[in-house]
Amino acid sequence: MKLLKYIILALVMLVFHAETKAQTSELDVFLGKLKVYASRHQANNTWTMPVLKPGYNQERMPSPPIMGYMEDRGTGLRYFPKTGRIYDPETRFAFDTETGKIYKGKLEVKPEIPESM
């Protein structure tokens, strides 16, 4: 009976270890795609608005709601302007462009930094 418990425990640990390595390799794939995406798409933060004359009564310019996403054909990454996230449907990782954090679902993932760096 004890032998059976140890075998089950060893199998569970083996499966958990394999799943952790798979997630790490998926994260590496996502980070590689993100580097390629960042090299292709440079942020354009120059906004121009008409100058209003003093005393001129004008309401704010209407802006349509932003829906959908823009997909990069080379990497397959999708940028959602409404949330500010870059999402990879293949690995299911997301990068928040405002905070610089990586998410898998709703959980934040911190990439491991090699000790040689």
Backbone torsions as a table, in degrees:
resi	resn	phi	psi	omega
1	MET	NA	-41.3	178.6
2	LYS	-65.7	-37.5	179.5
3	LEU	-61.5	-39.5	178.7
4	LEU	-63.5	-40.9	178.6
5	LYS	-62.5	-42.9	-179.9
6	TYR	-67.4	-36.9	178.3
7	ILE	-65.7	-43.9	178.6
8	ILE	-63.6	-42.1	178.9
9	LEU	-62.7	-41.8	178.8
10	ALA	-64.6	-40.2	178.5
11	LEU	-65.3	-42.3	179.0
12	VAL	-62.5	-43.3	179.6
13	MET	-65.3	-38.0	178.9
14	LEU	-65.0	-43.1	178.8
15	VAL	-65.9	-42.7	179.7
16	PHE	-63.4	-41.9	179.9
17	HIS	-64.0	-42.1	178.9
18	ALA	-65.3	-39.3	179.5
19	GLU	-66.3	-38.3	178.6
20	THR	-64.9	-42.3	178.1
21	LYS	-65.2	-37.9	179.3
22	ALA	-64.4	-40.8	179.9
23	GLN	-66.7	-37.7	179.0
24	THR	-64.9	-42.2	179.4
25	SER	-67.5	-36.3	175.4
26	GLU	-62.6	-39.5	178.6
27	LEU	-64.5	-39.9	177.2
28	ASP	-62.9	-40.5	177.6
29	VAL	-62.5	-45.2	179.9
30	PHE	-62.4	-43.2	-179.6
31	LEU	-65.2	-35.8	175.7
32	GLY	-63.9	-43.9	178.2
33	LYS	-63.8	-38.6	-178.8
34	LEU	-65.0	-37.8	177.6
35	LYS	-64.5	-42.8	178.5
36	VAL	-64.1	-43.2	179.7
37	TYR	-61.1	-44.2	-178.3
38	ALA	-66.2	-32.5	179.7
39	SER	-73.8	-25.6	-179.7
40	ARG	-86.3	-33.3	-172.7
41	HIS	-116.9	109.9	177.0
42	GLN	-97.1	138.8	-179.1
43	ALA	-68.7	137.4	177.3
44	ASN	-116.2	103.2	-175.2
45	ASN	-108.4	28.7	177.7
46	THR	-98.9	116.3	-179.8
47	TRP	-113.1	136.6	176.9
48	THR	-123.0	135.3	178.5
49	MET	-129.9	148.9	177.6
50	PRO	-67.0	144.0	178.9
51	VAL	-82.1	128.3	179.8
52	LEU	-88.8	141.0	176.6
53	LYS	-77.7	145.0	178.1
54	PRO	-59.0	135.8	179.2
55	GLY	83.7	-0.9	-179.5
56	TYR	-83.2	122.2	-177.9
57	ASN	-90.0	109.4	178.7
58	GLN	-142.9	136.9	178.1
59	GLU	-81.1	167.0	179.4
60	ARG	-62.7	148.0	178.8
61	MET	-71.9	132.0	179.3
62	PRO	-73.2	143.9	176.3
63	SER	-125.5	134.9	-178.7
64	PRO	-70.5	151.9	177.5
65	PRO	-66.7	140.5	-179.5
66	ILE	-87.9	123.0	179.7
67	MET	-130.1	152.4	175.5
68	GLY	86.9	-162.1	-177.6
69	TYR	-147.9	164.9	174.4
70	MET	-111.6	129.0	-176.3
71	GLU	-108.5	134.0	174.6
72	ASP	-87.4	119.4	-174.7
73	ARG	-69.2	-29.5	-178.2
74	GLY	-71.2	-43.7	-176.2
75	THR	-101.8	-22.6	-176.7
76	GLY	84.5	3.8	179.3
77	LEU	-76.1	145.5	179.6
78	ARG	-115.3	131.0	177.1
79	TYR	-104.4	123.7	178.1
80	PHE	-103.7	104.2	-177.0
81	PRO	-63.8	-30.3	-177.7
82	LYS	-66.4	-40.4	-179.3
83	THR	-97.3	-17.0	-178.9
84	GLY	74.5	30.1	-178.7
85	ARG	-117.9	146.2	172.2
86	ILE	-104.7	122.6	-172.1
87	TYR	-119.2	139.6	175.8
88	ASP	-110.6	110.3	-178.4
89	PRO	-68.5	-20.6	-178.9
90	GLU	-74.6	-47.8	-178.6
91	THR	-98.2	-13.0	-179.5
92	ARG	66.1	26.8	173.2
93	PHE	-96.1	152.0	178.2
94	ALA	-134.0	145.3	177.9
95	PHE	-117.9	122.9	179.0
96	ASP	-85.8	117.3	-176.0
97	THR	-72.5	-21.1	-179.0
98	GLU	-83.1	-40.8	-176.8
99	THR	-100.2	-19.7	-178.8
100	GLY	78.9	18.9	-178.2
101	LYS	-101.7	153.9	179.2
102	ILE	-107.6	136.3	-178.3
103	TYR	-126.9	148.2	167.6
104	LYS	-122.7	106.1	-170.6
105	GLY	72.2	-124.2	177.5
106	LYS	-103.9	-3.2	-178.6
107	LEU	-89.9	136.6	177.4
108	GLU	-79.6	135.6	-179.9
109	VAL	-115.4	130.9	177.8
110	LYS	-107.4	119.1	179.9
111	PRO	-66.3	142.5	178.6
112	GLU	-79.1	134.7	179.2
113	ILE	-97.9	126.7	179.9
114	PRO	-60.5	146.8	-177.7
115	GLU	-69.3	-20.6	-178.7
116	SER	-71.8	-13.3	-178.3
117	MET	-82.3	NA	NA
